[in-house]
Amino acid sequence: MVKICKKNNMTYFGRLFQSSCRNIKNGGGVLNYIIHIITLEKIFILFTILFAFFMPLFEGIASTMMILSIISGCFLLKRYDFNIGSFKGYFLVKIIMLFFMIIFIVTLFSTNRLESLNKYVGLVKCVLPFFLLIGLKESKARDLIKPLPIFVAFLLGTTCASLYSIYQYIHTGQLYVTAFYGHHAVFGSFMELSLPITLALLFVAETKRQQVFYIISGIICLVALIMTQARGPWIASFAGMVTVAILFRHRIMMHKRKALFCTLFLLCVIILAAPLYSKRVVTLVDPQWASNYIRVMIWKSTLQMIHDYPLVGVGLDQFSSIYNPLYLNPLSPERFHGHGHNTYLTFAAECGLIGLIAFMALLYGVFHTLWIQMKAHSRNPYVIACIGIFIALLVNSLVDRIFWEARLAKLFWLFMGLMIYNSKDLQRK
């Protein structure tokens, strides 16, 4: 006999398993069981979950899952009568389309048009999960997707990557861990997404099992973040988590004892981990630290580059090819820079002031969407998590080229799409 749990306490996968078992029990047989399991809707959800899970682990597998998710999602759009008029009515969709239209025009003036167009296509790919979810929302598939399994899958992926990074430190004794990526800052940037999500879901967790999972996942990711020694992700993750805590202040006031205990526990973890970060923290305010004054040199040279290419810039993804031979400071100990270590300056250098205005309009569109959602759903964990992520990305963008980093951008736009898909129709304003 299959024990049937109460519907309210049943997870998505639990309901799927139990309904399948009832199919077999009622005489449907193995074939009917397989047919019941393998439907287009479940294939789409499965690929989306795998995409979110694998992105912190293996980019190649994650990209494949994303492609399969988009393909299956397109078939769903056809099945559920996709309404393109309603789709284009969303405020953020209009802003994104305007942004890409302007960037495409700017790209035509690039110093290397072919490479810039290739980068442009890469940017478009990042927002495809968002467009797909908005399209599904504006069809008859409104109640198809539950956001929680996808968010949890991402947390599981970052937790596994974090465990591997801790193993790297134990095995080698070296900090600046990278997990499955080639640079410690790239890996650290995933925590800008995972930690705000973890904290937001922890505030609304209904069972002890969920609370324990979020706490353990958060601690593991926090320790891994410290071991990356990536100062930008440190500051950005802190900003994102503080934002989430402020927006959930009503929950903190309702559970003062639990909040005090968690705060003290977190402080103990931070104090115990002090040997891993104390020396690195000091460099944040040391103007003589190499990476600090090098960044200042890059910013000054990038401003000169913007002055020389003011309107349309040098072209998407052409920063290094123009900067290094013409603008590299002769006093810089580093002889090659791939970007301007600032998202806004890099975008202005590559796309000019026209492109920068379009980018700022895009950021306004995201902010406006989050603001509208926050006013309507002030206690929705997905809305608050996306706000925390957005703040974290904006902060880290001040010292690195991070907002349009492909791996993070795909996840950010996926989460934005899930947030809107799960909400009421508030975006046609």
C-alpha positions as CSV (number, residue, x, y, z in Angstrom):
1,M,0.0,0.0,0.0
2,V,1.2,3.5,-0.8
3,K,0.7,5.8,2.1
4,I,-0.9,9.0,0.9
5,C,0.4,12.2,2.6
6,K,-1.8,15.2,3.1
7,K,-1.7,17.4,0.0
8,N,-0.4,20.5,1.8
9,N,2.6,18.6,3.1
10,M,3.4,16.9,-0.1
11,T,6.4,18.0,-2.3
12,Y,6.1,18.2,-6.0
13,F,8.2,15.0,-6.4
14,G,6.2,13.2,-3.7
15,R,2.9,13.9,-5.6
16,L,4.5,12.8,-8.8
17,F,5.7,9.5,-7.3
18,Q,2.5,8.7,-5.5
19,S,0.3,9.4,-8.6
20,S,2.6,7.1,-10.6
21,C,2.3,4.4,-8.0
22,R,-1.5,4.6,-8.1
23,N,-1.4,4.3,-11.9
24,I,0.5,0.9,-11.6
25,K,-1.7,-0.2,-8.7
26,N,-4.9,0.4,-10.7
27,G,-3.7,-1.9,-13.5
28,G,-2.1,0.6,-15.8
29,G,1.0,-1.5,-16.1
30,V,4.6,-0.4,-16.7
31,L,3.8,1.1,-20.1
32,N,1.1,3.4,-18.8
33,Y,3.4,4.3,-15.9
34,I,6.1,5.3,-18.3
35,I,3.6,7.3,-20.4
36,H,2.4,9.0,-17.3
37,I,5.9,10.0,-16.2
38,I,7.3,11.0,-19.6
39,T,5.2,14.0,-20.6
40,L,6.3,17.2,-22.3
41,E,5.5,19.2,-19.2
42,K,7.6,17.0,-16.9
43,I,10.4,16.9,-19.4
44,F,10.5,20.7,-19.5
45,I,10.5,20.9,-15.7
46,L,13.2,18.3,-15.4
47,F,15.5,20.0,-17.8
48,T,15.0,23.3,-16.1
49,I,15.8,21.8,-12.7
50,L,18.9,20.1,-14.1
51,F,20.0,23.4,-15.7
52,A,19.8,25.2,-12.3
53,F,21.5,22.3,-10.5
54,F,24.5,21.9,-12.9
55,M,25.3,25.6,-13.5
56,P,27.5,25.9,-10.3
57,L,29.1,22.5,-11.1
58,F,29.6,21.9,-14.9
59,E,28.8,24.7,-17.3
60,G,28.8,22.4,-20.3
61,I,26.1,20.1,-18.9
62,A,24.1,23.1,-17.7
63,S,24.2,24.7,-21.1
64,T,22.9,21.5,-22.7
65,M,20.1,21.3,-20.1
66,M,19.2,24.9,-20.8
67,I,19.0,24.2,-24.6
68,L,16.8,21.2,-24.0
69,S,14.7,23.1,-21.5
70,I,14.1,25.9,-24.1
71,I,13.3,23.4,-26.9
72,S,10.8,21.6,-24.8
73,G,9.4,24.9,-23.6
74,C,8.8,26.1,-27.1
75,F,6.8,22.9,-27.8
76,L,4.8,23.8,-24.7
77,L,4.2,27.3,-26.0
78,K,2.7,25.8,-29.2
79,R,0.6,23.4,-27.2
80,Y,-0.8,25.9,-24.8
81,D,-1.7,28.7,-27.4
82,F,1.0,31.2,-26.7
83,N,-0.4,34.8,-26.7
84,I,2.3,37.0,-28.2
85,G,0.2,40.2,-27.7
86,S,0.0,39.7,-23.9
87,F,3.7,38.7,-23.9
88,K,4.8,42.0,-25.5
89,G,2.6,43.9,-23.0
90,Y,4.9,43.2,-20.1
91,F,6.9,46.3,-19.1
92,L,10.2,44.5,-18.5
93,V,9.8,42.6,-21.8
94,K,9.5,45.9,-23.6
95,I,12.6,47.3,-21.8
96,I,14.6,44.2,-22.7
97,M,13.6,44.4,-26.3
98,L,14.4,48.1,-26.5
99,F,17.8,47.4,-24.9
100,F,18.7,44.7,-27.4
101,M,17.5,46.8,-30.3
102,I,19.8,49.7,-29.3
103,I,22.8,47.4,-28.6
104,F,22.3,45.7,-32.0
105,I,22.5,49.1,-33.7
106,V,25.6,50.1,-31.7
107,T,27.2,46.8,-32.5
108,L,27.1,47.6,-36.2
109,F,29.8,50.2,-35.5
110,S,32.1,47.8,-33.7
111,T,35.8,47.7,-34.4
112,N,35.3,43.9,-34.9
113,R,31.7,43.4,-36.0
114,L,31.8,39.6,-36.2
115,E,33.1,39.1,-32.7
116,S,30.7,41.7,-31.3
117,L,27.7,40.1,-33.0
118,N,28.8,36.8,-31.5
119,K,28.9,38.4,-28.1
120,Y,25.5,40.0,-28.8
121,V,24.0,36.5,-29.5
122,G,25.5,35.4,-26.2
123,L,23.6,38.2,-24.3
124,V,20.4,37.2,-26.0
125,K,20.8,33.6,-24.9
126,C,21.0,34.8,-21.3
127,V,17.4,36.2,-21.3
128,L,15.8,33.2,-23.2
129,P,14.8,31.5,-19.9
130,F,13.0,34.7,-18.9
131,F,11.2,35.1,-22.2
132,L,10.2,31.5,-22.1
133,L,8.6,31.7,-18.7
134,I,6.8,34.9,-19.5
135,G,5.5,33.2,-22.6
136,L,4.2,30.2,-20.6
137,K,2.6,32.6,-18.1
138,E,0.7,34.2,-21.0
139,S,-0.6,30.9,-22.3
140,K,-2.8,28.2,-20.8
141,A,0.2,26.8,-18.8
142,R,0.0,29.2,-15.9
143,D,0.0,26.6,-13.1
144,L,2.5,24.3,-14.7
145,I,5.7,25.3,-12.9
146,K,6.4,25.5,-9.1
147,P,9.5,27.7,-8.4
148,L,10.6,25.9,-5.2
149,P,12.1,22.7,-6.8
150,I,14.2,24.9,-9.2
151,F,15.5,27.2,-6.5
152,V,16.3,24.2,-4.3
153,A,18.1,22.5,-7.2
154,F,20.3,25.5,-7.6
155,L,21.1,25.5,-3.9
156,L,22.0,21.8,-4.0
157,G,24.3,22.5,-6.9
158,T,26.1,25.4,-5.1
159,T,26.3,23.3,-1.9
160,C,28.0,20.4,-3.8
161,A,30.4,22.9,-5.5
162,S,31.1,24.4,-2.1
163,L,31.8,21.0,-0.6
164,Y,34.3,20.3,-3.4
165,S,36.0,23.7,-2.8
166,I,36.4,22.9,0.9
167,Y,37.9,19.6,-0.2
168,Q,40.3,21.6,-2.4
169,Y,41.4,23.6,0.6
170,I,41.9,20.6,2.8
171,H,43.8,18.7,0.1
172,T,46.1,21.5,-1.0
173,G,46.1,23.9,2.0
174,Q,45.7,26.8,-0.4
175,L,43.0,29.4,-0.3
176,Y,41.6,31.1,-3.5
177,V,39.5,27.9,-4.1
178,T,37.8,27.7,-7.5
179,A,35.7,24.5,-7.3
180,F,34.8,23.5,-10.8
181,Y,35.7,26.9,-12.4
182,G,39.0,28.4,-13.4
183,H,38.8,31.6,-11.3
184,H,38.1,32.1,-7.6
185,A,36.0,35.2,-8.2
186,V,33.7,33.4,-10.7
187,F,33.0,30.7,-8.2
188,G,32.5,33.2,-5.4
189,S,30.0,35.1,-7.5
190,F,27.6,32.1,-7.4
191,M,27.3,32.8,-3.7
192,E,25.8,36.2,-4.5
193,L,22.8,34.3,-5.8
194,S,22.7,31.3,-3.4
195,L,23.1,33.1,-0.1
196,P,20.2,35.6,-0.6
197,I,18.0,32.7,-1.9
198,T,19.0,30.5,1.1
199,L,18.2,33.2,3.6
200,A,14.9,34.1,1.9
201,L,13.7,30.5,1.9
202,L,14.9,30.0,5.5
203,F,12.6,32.8,6.7
204,V,9.5,31.0,5.2
205,A,10.5,27.4,5.8
206,E,7.6,25.5,7.4
207,T,9.3,22.3,8.5
208,K,12.3,21.5,10.6
209,R,13.8,19.5,7.7
210,Q,13.6,22.5,5.4
211,Q,15.2,24.8,8.1
212,V,18.0,22.3,8.7
213,F,18.7,22.0,4.9
214,Y,18.8,25.8,4.4
215,I,21.0,26.4,7.5
216,I,23.5,23.7,6.5
217,S,23.6,24.8,2.9
218,G,24.0,28.4,3.9
219,I,26.9,27.6,6.3
220,I,28.7,25.4,3.7
221,C,28.3,28.1,1.0
222,L,29.5,30.8,3.4
223,V,32.6,28.9,4.4
224,A,33.3,28.3,0.7
225,L,32.8,32.0,-0.1
226,I,35.3,32.9,2.6
227,M,37.8,30.4,1.1
228,T,37.5,32.0,-2.4
229,Q,39.2,35.2,-1.0
230,A,37.1,37.0,-3.6
231,R,36.5,40.4,-2.0
232,G,33.8,41.6,-4.5
233,P,31.6,38.6,-3.9
234,W,32.2,39.0,-0.1
235,I,30.8,42.5,-0.1
236,A,28.1,41.8,-2.7
237,S,26.8,38.6,-0.9
238,F,26.7,40.6,2.4
239,A,24.7,43.4,0.7
240,G,22.3,40.8,-0.7
241,M,21.8,39.1,2.6
242,V,21.3,42.3,4.5
243,T,18.7,43.4,1.9
244,V,16.8,40.1,2.4
245,A,17.0,40.4,6.2
246,I,15.6,44.0,6.1
247,L,12.8,43.0,3.8
248,F,11.9,40.1,6.1
249,R,12.2,42.3,9.3
250,H,8.6,41.4,10.2
251,R,9.6,37.7,10.4
252,I,12.6,38.6,12.6
253,M,10.4,40.6,15.0
254,M,7.9,37.7,15.2
255,H,10.7,35.2,16.1
256,K,13.2,37.3,18.1
257,R,14.7,34.4,20.0
258,K,15.3,32.3,16.8
259,A,16.7,35.4,15.1
260,L,19.1,36.1,18.0
261,F,20.2,32.4,18.1
262,C,20.9,32.4,14.4
263,T,22.7,35.7,14.6
264,L,25.0,34.4,17.4
265,F,25.6,31.2,15.6
266,L,26.5,33.0,12.4
267,L,28.9,35.3,14.4
268,C,30.6,32.2,15.9
269,V,31.1,30.7,12.4
270,I,32.6,34.1,11.2
271,I,34.9,34.3,14.3
272,L,36.1,30.7,13.9
273,A,36.8,31.4,10.3
274,A,38.7,34.6,11.0
275,P,42.2,33.1,10.2
276,L,40.9,32.4,6.6
277,Y,39.9,36.0,5.9
278,S,41.4,38.5,8.4
279,K,44.5,39.4,6.3
280,R,42.5,39.6,3.1
281,V,39.9,41.9,4.7
282,V,42.7,44.4,5.6
283,T,43.5,44.8,1.9
284,L,40.0,46.3,1.2
285,V,41.2,49.7,2.6
286,D,44.9,49.5,1.7
287,P,45.5,51.8,-1.3
288,Q,49.0,50.2,-1.8
289,W,47.6,46.7,-2.3
290,A,48.4,45.7,-5.9
291,S,44.9,44.8,-7.1
292,N,43.6,48.0,-5.5
293,Y,45.9,50.5,-7.3
294,I,45.8,48.4,-10.5
295,R,42.0,48.8,-10.6
296,V,42.3,52.5,-10.1
297,M,44.7,52.6,-13.1
298,I,42.3,50.6,-15.2
299,W,39.4,52.8,-14.3
300,K,41.3,56.0,-15.2
301,S,42.5,54.5,-18.5
302,T,39.0,53.2,-19.3
303,L,37.6,56.7,-18.8
304,Q,40.1,58.0,-21.4
305,M,39.0,55.2,-23.7
306,I,35.3,56.3,-23.3
307,H,36.4,59.9,-24.0
308,D,38.0,58.7,-27.3
309,Y,35.0,56.5,-28.3
310,P,32.1,58.4,-26.7
311,L,29.0,57.5,-28.6
312,V,29.1,53.8,-29.7
313,G,32.3,52.6,-28.1
314,V,34.7,50.1,-29.5
315,G,32.2,47.2,-29.8
316,L,30.9,44.4,-27.6
317,D,33.7,42.1,-26.3
318,Q,36.4,44.4,-27.9
319,F,37.7,46.0,-24.6
320,S,40.9,43.9,-24.4
321,S,41.8,44.2,-28.1
322,I,41.7,48.0,-27.9
323,Y,42.7,48.7,-24.3
324,N,45.8,46.6,-24.0
325,P,47.7,48.0,-27.0
326,L,46.6,51.6,-26.7
327,Y,45.5,52.4,-23.1
328,L,47.3,50.0,-20.8
329,N,49.1,52.1,-18.1
330,P,52.9,51.5,-18.5
331,L,53.2,51.5,-14.6
332,S,50.7,48.6,-14.3
333,P,52.5,45.3,-13.3
334,E,49.8,43.4,-15.1
335,R,50.3,43.5,-18.9
336,F,46.9,42.3,-20.0
337,H,43.3,43.2,-18.9
338,G,40.3,41.4,-20.3
339,H,37.8,44.0,-19.0
340,G,37.6,47.3,-17.0
341,H,36.9,45.7,-13.6
342,N,33.7,47.7,-13.5
343,T,30.5,46.6,-15.4
344,Y,29.3,50.2,-16.0
345,L,32.7,51.5,-17.3
346,T,33.3,48.4,-19.4
347,F,29.8,48.7,-21.0
348,A,30.4,52.4,-21.7
349,A,33.7,51.6,-23.3
350,E,32.3,48.8,-25.4
351,C,28.9,50.3,-26.3
352,G,29.4,54.0,-25.8
353,L,27.2,56.4,-23.9
354,I,24.3,55.3,-26.0
355,G,24.8,51.7,-24.9
356,L,25.3,52.8,-21.3
357,I,22.0,54.7,-21.3
358,A,20.3,51.5,-22.7
359,F,21.9,49.4,-19.9
360,M,20.8,51.9,-17.2
361,A,17.3,51.8,-18.7
362,L,17.4,48.0,-18.4
363,L,18.4,48.2,-14.8
364,Y,15.6,50.6,-14.2
365,G,13.2,48.1,-15.8
366,V,14.4,45.4,-13.4
367,F,14.1,47.7,-10.4
368,H,10.6,48.8,-11.5
369,T,9.5,45.2,-11.9
370,L,10.9,44.2,-8.5
371,W,9.3,47.3,-6.8
372,I,5.9,46.5,-8.2
373,Q,6.2,42.9,-7.2
374,M,7.4,43.9,-3.7
375,K,4.4,46.2,-3.1
376,A,2.0,43.5,-4.1
377,H,3.8,40.5,-2.6
378,S,5.9,41.9,0.3
379,R,6.3,38.5,1.9
380,N,6.9,36.4,-1.2
381,P,10.4,34.7,-0.7
382,Y,11.0,34.6,-4.5
383,V,10.5,38.3,-4.9
384,I,12.7,39.1,-1.9
385,A,15.4,36.7,-3.1
386,C,15.5,38.3,-6.5
387,I,15.8,41.7,-4.9
388,G,18.7,40.5,-2.8
389,I,20.4,39.0,-5.9
390,F,19.8,42.2,-7.9
391,I,21.4,44.3,-5.2
392,A,24.4,41.9,-4.9
393,L,25.0,41.9,-8.7
394,L,24.8,45.7,-8.8
395,V,27.4,46.0,-5.9
396,N,29.8,43.5,-7.4
397,S,29.5,45.3,-10.8
398,L,31.3,48.3,-9.2
399,V,34.5,46.3,-9.0
400,D,34.1,43.6,-11.7
401,R,32.4,42.9,-15.0
402,I,29.7,40.7,-13.5
403,F,26.1,41.6,-14.4
404,W,26.3,40.1,-17.9
405,E,28.7,37.3,-16.9
406,A,26.9,34.5,-18.9
407,R,26.7,31.9,-16.2
408,L,25.3,34.3,-13.6
409,A,23.1,36.1,-16.1
410,K,21.3,33.0,-17.2
411,L,20.5,32.1,-13.6
412,F,19.4,35.6,-12.8
413,W,17.0,35.9,-15.7
414,L,15.7,32.4,-14.9
415,F,14.9,33.4,-11.4
416,M,13.3,36.7,-12.5
417,G,11.1,34.7,-14.9
418,L,10.1,32.3,-12.1
419,M,9.3,35.2,-9.8
420,I,6.9,36.8,-12.4
421,Y,5.5,33.4,-13.5
422,N,4.5,32.7,-9.9
423,S,2.9,36.2,-9.3
424,K,-0.2,38.0,-10.4
425,D,-0.4,40.0,-13.6
426,L,1.1,43.2,-12.4
427,Q,3.7,44.0,-15.0
428,R,1.6,45.6,-17.8
429,K,2.2,49.1,-16.3
